[in-house]
Every structure is written in C-alpha cells, then in structure tokens.
Amino acid sequence: DLINLVSMLFEFILEDYNLAAPIQVLISRLQIPILKVVIKDNSFFSSSKHPARKLLNSLAKAGIGWNETQNKGDALYQAIFDTVQNILDNFTGDIQLFEKLYEEFSAFVKKEEKKSKIVEQRTKESEIGQIKSRQAQKCVEDKLDSLLDSSQISIPDLVLETIRGGWSRVMFLAYLKDEEEHQWEHSCKTAENLIWCLQPFEKPKDRQYWIAIAPKVLKELKSGLEEVSYNTADLDQALVEIRSTLTNTFKQNSFNLSHNIVPPVNEENEPKAETAIERQQASIDSSLNKYIEQIEQIEVGTWFEFTNNDSKQRCKLSAVINDADSYIFVNRMGLKSCEKTKTDLANDLKRKHTIVLEQGLLIDRAMNALTSSLSQKASTL
C-alpha cells in the first residue's frame, strides 16, 4: 500500500503543470528515497512538518519560477540538483538528513529572494514612474484635443504652437505633481480660458468676463512657460504677439456684438448607428467578462506561465496599477518580463496563452488529489 501511495504521489508530481519539466524530473528522482522514508516513518502522509515533506514542498515552491529557457547552470537549478543528488548519495535511513538539507536549501532561497526583492522593488518603482508619465501624457493630449475640438474658430498658429508645445509641458508636470500641489485642474482651466478668449462673443456679459480673465491668462501663461523653460529666448515676443491676437479678437467680438452679428455655432453631430464591427466588438468584450472577474480576484505575487509560439515563460505578478490599467510581471530575479492590460490578460486566459500557477504547497496538493482520487474509486466499488 505504501509503495502504491508513493507511486501515485510521484505520478501527480510528474503531471503537475505548475513545475517546469526539468524541475519535475529532478524531484521525481526522489521517489525511492521517499519510499524508504515512509516505510520507516509513515507520518510523512499525516504531518506537514515531516522533514522530508517540508523539503519536497520547499524544492517545488522555489522551482515554480524557474523557466525552461534558463540554463541548467542557473543557481536555483543547481541548488535543487545538488540537494537531490545529496539525498541519492547519502540517505541511509537517517531522516535528519532531510532536515539538514531543508535548512541549507531554505537559507539559499532566502538569500536569493532577498536579492530578487531588491531588484523587483527597483523594477516596480521604475515601471510605475514610466506608466505615470505615459498616463500624464495621454491625459494632457486628450484634454487639449477636447478643448481645441470645441473651438468654433481656427486657433491661430502661434497660440496653437504655444498650447501644444509649451503649455502641454506645464499640464504634464501639474498632472505628475497633482497629489502634492493640486495644480492639474488649474492648468487645464488656464488652457480653457485662453481658447475661450479667442471665441466669438455670444452674450453681452461675455465681454465683461473677457476683460476680467484675459490679463490673468497672459500672466499665468508667462509664469508657467518660464517654469518649464519654454522658448526662453523668444518667450516675451511670443507673449506680446498672443496679447495682440487676443486684443484684436476682443475688438472684432465687440464690433460683432454691437452690430448684432451672430457668431457661427457648431452643429451637433447626429448619433451614428452602431456598425457591425462595433456590435462584434461588444460581443467579444462580453465573452471576456468571466476572465476579467477571475483576474480581479488574483493577488499580487501570483505566478503565471505565458506561452508565446512554442516558448513558455514564467512570471510573477509584481504590481497592479489600476489607474493606468497595467499589470507588471517580473521573472524570478525581479526583472521585468512583460506588461499587460486587464483586457490583454483576459484574452490570454481565454485563448489559453497563459495559465495561473497553483500557489499551494506541492505535497499538500498531491495529498488532496490522492484523497479525492481514492474516495472516488471507493465510491464506485
């Protein structure tokens, strides 16, 4: 019975997708030594603190992040190999050998994890910084596109260049510093007011509002552009020309208002019928919902295996940046492996291009599988 149990246990290990094949092969070499252990002390099956069981769990847990693409001279592979070989060469019945090797291997793993955590932290901080920069750039572009698209007139080239080339930098920095300085909304409002000052007057009170905000807008433009060192040599001249453009616009608007010339108003776009492609996309998005729900339950630190063509790569989820819809993955050494959006990850799961690796202890999972298998067989008798 013990022989059969150990045989079933190692069959589970060899079929366990959570371990790369070379690691499975190494651990499976311990079948005979483990059989000798359980014949002498079958508490291996009942006690999670049994030295041999602890060592097997530790070897498997460390090996979950090992990629088949790595060289077998890799420090982790070599440490597992040396541990297995030590048991094969030196185990004569003294179970304390497993305790000794467990302590040595645990010390090695702690040292490796300490180094990888330092690298991973640096990787995470670097990636978060880059993601925030990309997010800030996109927010600036989207905001300016929205403001410029709402304009009823063609914005003069000088003003457009100043907004796109200079004020966008002010907005970019304001976005990045917004948690401390709360300047994002203010920088957006300045751009909005500048564009508004160029629009035709629609009501008499617009004239008074223009008089109130135009000097303030010019002052804020000068201050912000100087802070980002935009067009340093010709900034004063550019601001003089912008002031002149605003003044001419004001005069023309006042003339139009006094002569009841109605400014042109943009026609609202008719709502477009949903296209076949859009309906298909909505259907695809709906089919991803269950995978997105699964992703939302996954914790940082979970290991994944990604398949790209015929190559497989094991990565750990290192950080989730919800604001940027970004999932950062690192390898065992803490270096960035890839970056995914939630939709990308859901598509990978749906197409079976990635699997979530089990985080539980190998022998505990194997014992649960054995128990379940034996119960099913017993129920059919």
C-alpha positions, 0 to 999 in steps of 0.5 A, spaced: 500 500 500 505 504 501 509 503 495 502 504 491 501 511 495 508 513 493 507 511 486 501 515 485 504 521 489 510 521 484 505 520 478 501 527 480 508 530 481 510 528 474 503 531 471 503 537 475 503 543 470 505 548 475 513 545 475 517 546 469 519 539 466 526 539 468 524 541 475 519 535 475 524 530 473 529 532 478 524 531 484 521 525 481 528 522 482 526 522 489 521 517 489 525 511 492 528 515 497 521 517 499 519 510 499 524 508 504 522 514 508 515 512 509 516 505 510 520 507 516 516 513 518 509 513 515 507 520 518 510 523 512 502 522 509 499 525 516 504 531 518 506 537 514 512 538 518 515 531 516 522 533 514 522 530 508 515 533 506 517 540 508 523 539 503 519 536 497 514 542 498 520 547 499 524 544 492 517 545 488 515 552 491 522 555 489 522 551 482 515 554 480 519 560 477 524 557 474 523 557 466 525 552 461 529 557 457 534 558 463 540 554 463 541 548 467 547 552 470 542 557 473 543 557 481 536 555 483 537 549 478 543 547 481 541 548 488 535 543 487 540 538 483 545 538 488 540 537 494 537 531 490 543 528 488 545 529 496 539 525 498 541 519 492 548 519 495 547 519 502 540 517 505 541 511 509 535 511 513 537 517 517 531 522 516 535 528 519 538 528 513 532 531 510 532 536 515 539 538 514 538 539 507 531 543 508 535 548 512 541 549 507 536 549 501 531 554 505 537 559 507 539 559 499 532 561 497 532 566 502 538 569 500 536 569 493 529 572 494 532 577 498 536 579 492 530 578 487 526 583 492 531 588 491 531 588 484 523 587 483 522 593 488 527 597 483 523 594 477 516 596 480 518 603 482 521 604 475 515 601 471 510 605 475 514 612 474 514 610 466 506 608 466 505 615 470 508 619 465 505 615 459 498 616 463 500 624 464 501 624 457 495 621 454 491 625 459 494 632 457 493 630 449 486 628 450 484 634 454 487 639 449 484 635 443 477 636 447 478 643 448 481 645 441 475 640 438 470 645 441 473 651 438 468 654 433 474 658 430 481 656 427 486 657 433 491 661 430 498 658 429 502 661 434 497 660 440 496 653 437 504 652 437 504 655 444 498 650 447 501 644 444 508 645 445 509 649 451 503 649 455 502 641 454 509 641 458 506 645 464 499 640 464 504 634 464 508 636 470 501 639 474 498 632 472 505 628 475 505 633 481 497 633 482 497 629 489 502 634 492 500 641 489 493 640 486 495 644 480 492 639 474 485 642 474 488 649 474 492 648 468 487 645 464 482 651 466 488 656 464 488 652 457 480 653 457 480 660 458 485 662 453 481 658 447 475 661 450 478 668 449 479 667 442 471 665 441 466 669 438 462 673 443 455 670 444 452 674 450 453 681 452 456 679 459 461 675 455 465 681 454 465 683 461 468 676 463 473 677 457 476 683 460 476 680 467 480 673 465 484 675 459 490 679 463 490 673 468 491 668 462 497 672 459 500 672 466 499 665 468 501 663 461 508 667 462 509 664 469 508 657 467 512 657 460 518 660 464 517 654 469 518 649 464 523 653 460 519 654 454 522 658 448 526 662 453 529 666 448 523 668 444 518 667 450 516 675 451 515 676 443 511 670 443 507 673 449 506 680 446 504 677 439 498 672 443 496 679 447 495 682 440 491 676 437 487 676 443 486 684 443 484 684 436 479 678 437 476 682 443 475 688 438 472 684 432 467 680 438 465 687 440 464 690 433 460 683 432 456 684 438 454 691 437 452 690 430 448 684 432 452 679 428 451 672 430 457 668 431 457 661 427 455 655 432 457 648 431 452 643 429 451 637 433 453 631 430 447 626 429 448 619 433 451 614 428 448 607 428 452 602 431 456 598 425 457 591 425 464 591 427 462 595 433 456 590 435 462 584 434 466 588 438 461 588 444 460 581 443 467 579 444 468 584 450 462 580 453 465 573 452 471 576 456 467 578 462 468 571 466 476 572 465 476 579 467 472 577 474 477 571 475 483 576 474 480 581 479 480 576 484 488 574 483 493 577 488 499 580 487 505 575 487 501 570 483 505 566 478 503 565 471 506 561 465 505 565 458 506 561 452 508 565 446 509 560 439 512 554 442 516 558 448 513 558 455 515 563 460 514 564 467 512 570 471 510 573 477 505 578 478 509 584 481 504 590 481 497 592 479 496 599 477 489 600 476 489 607 474 493 606 468 490 599 467 497 595 467 499 589 470 507 588 471 510 581 471 517 580 473 521 573 472 524 570 478 530 575 479 525 581 479 526 583 472 521 585 468 518 580 463 512 583 460 506 588 461 499 587 460 492 590 460 486 587 464 483 586 457 490 583 454 490 578 460 483 576 459 484 574 452 490 570 454 486 566 459 481 565 454 485 563 448 489 559 453 496 563 452 497 563 459 495 559 465 495 561 473 500 557 477 497 553 483 500 557 489 499 551 494 504 547 497 506 541 492 505 535 497 499 538 500 496 538 493 498 531 491 495 529 498 488 532 496 488 529 489 490 522 492 484 523 497 479 525 492 482 520 487 481 514 492 474 516 495 472 516 488 474 509 486 471 507 493 465 510 491 464 506 485 466 499 488 
